[in-house]
Amino acid sequence: MKKNTVENEKRLGELRKEMAALGPVLFGDMSAKTQSYKRADGTVSRQKAQSLFRFARTGGKMTRRIPSEAEAAVKKMIATGKKYTALREEYERILTALSLEGTLKKTPARATPVDGEPVGGGQRRSGRSH
């Protein structure tokens, strides 16, 4: 086994532990929305800024209002989500490198999952009926 392979496998374990220790995460961003309204005397006023959480991925879009007392917690979860994304990207790079080296071939002898690694199922089935 190459020295680089051993180091990469060790780093994968470290990344799994770091990702598990992060706690709750949110993927998205926050923005503020204000609305203006006209009073009976004709003056225009603005409401207090309302914080919004926005999330958009291939699965759909989501927007939720965030109460002012929860803003700090949501901002912390968004920052944690960014850390999680960076760790996940590093994990994917290392996993790809190991796969290309041929060290992660699943044979009956090595079919046991390692430290939270997902267990492979059967063959993929297409959505079409035959």
C-alpha positions in Angstrom: 0.0 0.0 0.0 1.4 3.4 -0.9 2.2 5.9 1.7 -0.1 8.5 0.0 -3.0 6.0 0.1 -2.6 5.5 3.8 -2.5 9.2 4.5 -5.6 9.7 2.3 -7.6 7.0 4.1 -6.5 8.5 7.4 -7.7 12.0 6.3 -11.1 10.5 5.2 -11.6 9.2 8.7 -10.7 12.7 10.1 -13.1 14.4 7.7 -16.0 12.0 8.6 -15.4 12.9 12.3 -15.2 16.6 11.6 -18.4 16.5 9.5 -20.3 14.6 12.2 -19.2 17.0 14.9 -20.5 20.1 13.2 -24.0 19.9 14.4 -27.0 21.4 12.6 -26.3 23.1 9.3 -28.3 25.1 6.8 -27.5 25.6 3.1 -28.5 29.0 1.8 -28.3 32.7 2.7 -30.1 35.4 4.6 -31.4 38.7 3.2 -33.5 41.5 4.6 -36.9 42.6 3.2 -38.6 45.9 3.9 -42.0 47.0 2.7 -43.2 50.6 2.4 -46.8 51.7 3.1 -48.8 54.8 2.7 -50.4 56.4 5.7 -53.8 58.1 5.7 -52.1 61.6 5.7 -50.2 60.6 2.5 -46.7 60.1 4.0 -44.8 57.0 3.1 -43.3 54.9 5.8 -41.2 51.7 5.9 -41.7 48.6 8.0 -38.9 47.2 10.1 -36.6 45.0 8.1 -37.7 41.3 8.0 -34.9 38.7 7.7 -35.5 35.9 5.1 -33.7 32.6 4.7 -33.3 31.6 1.1 -32.4 28.2 -0.2 -32.4 27.0 -3.8 -31.1 23.7 -5.2 -32.2 21.4 -8.0 -34.9 20.0 -5.7 -36.7 23.4 -5.5 -36.6 26.8 -3.8 -37.5 27.8 -0.3 -37.9 31.1 1.4 -38.8 31.4 5.1 -39.1 34.4 7.4 -36.8 34.4 10.4 -37.8 35.9 13.7 -35.3 38.5 15.0 -34.5 36.4 18.1 -33.5 33.4 15.8 -31.3 35.4 13.4 -28.0 34.6 15.3 -28.7 30.9 15.4 -29.6 30.8 11.7 -26.5 32.7 10.7 -24.4 30.3 12.7 -26.0 27.3 11.0 -25.4 28.9 7.6 -21.7 29.4 8.5 -21.6 25.8 9.6 -23.1 24.7 6.3 -20.3 26.5 4.4 -17.7 24.6 6.5 -19.6 21.3 5.9 -19.6 22.0 2.1 -15.8 22.7 2.1 -15.2 19.4 4.1 -17.5 17.5 1.8 -15.7 18.8 -1.3 -12.3 17.7 0.2 -13.8 14.3 1.1 -15.0 13.9 -2.5 -11.6 14.8 -4.0 -9.7 12.3 -1.7 -12.3 9.6 -2.4 -11.9 10.1 -6.1 -8.2 9.9 -5.9 -8.4 6.7 -3.9 -10.9 5.2 -6.3 -8.6 6.0 -9.2 -5.8 4.2 -7.4 -8.0 1.1 -7.2 -7.9 0.9 -3.4 -11.7 1.1 -2.9 -12.7 -1.8 -5.2 -15.5 -3.7 -3.4 -14.7 -7.4 -3.4 -16.4 -9.9 -1.1 -13.4 -9.7 1.2 -13.6 -5.9 1.6 -17.4 -5.5 1.5 -17.7 -4.4 5.1 -18.5 -0.6 5.6 -15.8 1.5 7.1 -16.6 4.1 9.8 -20.0 5.3 8.6 -19.4 4.7 4.9 -22.6 3.7 3.1 -23.1 0.1 2.2 -23.6 -0.6 -1.5 -26.9 -2.1 -2.5 -27.8 -4.1 -5.6 -27.9 -2.9 -9.1 -29.5 0.3 -10.0 -32.9 0.0 -11.5 -34.0 2.4 -14.2 -37.4 4.1 -13.8 -38.7 2.5 -17.0 -40.9 -0.5 -16.8 -40.1 -3.4 -19.2 
